[in-house]
């Protein structure tokens, strides 16, 4: 389906007839089977607040590479059926897909999109299995839903050489790449499969992102503290955006899933690197509306990240130990005055600014960070997140990560 379909009109509907089945008799205690029918749509985010910029990435079925369906037992939490399928890329807005021979029982239905570690920028694991592996329709069966985890994918080859050179020699940081857009959907209540019957869910299942979007906007012309960063080149091979303290995983379980409430401060997302790290004009496509640049904030980058809000488990809290730590780098010319009042040597050098993001990221929401470079930076990239640094971080309210702006309720 190549047509452009956004969330505001919910025109991208998929009619999914699930006559779900298991082909392994030994995995069930009953040979009685039934079927299930449901619809899938994208979920909006009415009720969130608007941020300074207005550009919203478009959401359409082209965002979805593949979907994996899981059925886990309500009583035991064990996955009894799973299958991976690809939505159609053309030929209308709905299609029908049928599986047979699903055993009788009460199940929680879960859909997870864009979590194929063989093709997406994530890594998947099953607790109890030694090495990470791509989930298939068969290798997840009879494992607990809680045992499945989606992780950041390690950056092949390690840190880029110029970043590695600017890090302290004894650092133990580990580089990762930005994740794919992970979507999930759940049946609102238990799905009862009965022999010879077709169970139809009331209402559609809403595919909703389980990741966040960090919108980083950069201001380089602030001279209020006596530093001048206007000559720093953020379109150089030395430019980069690094994000420290990555959550350990995202789980698929309806109640206990979502992002983990633990993070690794040594895990670093190499969000962007090189000449195209920062964009200096509003997007020409893929966004509606398309305004990001405003006033002095003339550089920007959108970065998909895991949420760090504690997850869906009842009683989960937002831990200060999970807050993201952001580092930006650029190429400063010889003579540039650094934060410690020393100057960049002949030939120029990579210079870094760092700061702690005091607020949290939630699923399917954009949080905009307006970063003002108020100091001269440092020749060394930090090896440990700290609250010290020369980067002022202004955190705006989150945006819904969809185009459904007319239905957003605001309370100030």
Buried (B, 14 or more C-beta within 10 A) or exposed (E): BEEEBBBBEBBBBBBBBBBBBBEEEEBBEEEBBBBBBBBBBBBBBEEBBBBBBBBBBBBBBBBBBBBBBBBBBBEEBBBBBBBBBEBEEEEEBBBEBEBEBBBBBEBBBBBBBBBBBEEBBBBBBBEEEEEBBBBBBEEBBEBBBBBBBBBBBBBEEEBBEBBBEBBEEEBEBBBBBBBBBBBBBBBEEEBBBEEEBEBEBEEBBBBBBBBBBBBBBBBBEBEEEEBBBEEBBBBBBBBBBBBBBBBBBBBBBBBBBBBBBEBBBBBBBBBBBEEEBBBEEBBEEEBBEBEBBBEEBBBBBBBBBBBBBBBBBEEBEBBEEBBBBBBBBBBBBEEBBBBEEEEBEEEBBBBBBBBBBEBBBBBBBBBBBBBBBBBBBBBEBBBEBEEEBBBBBEBBBBBBBBBBBEEBEEEE
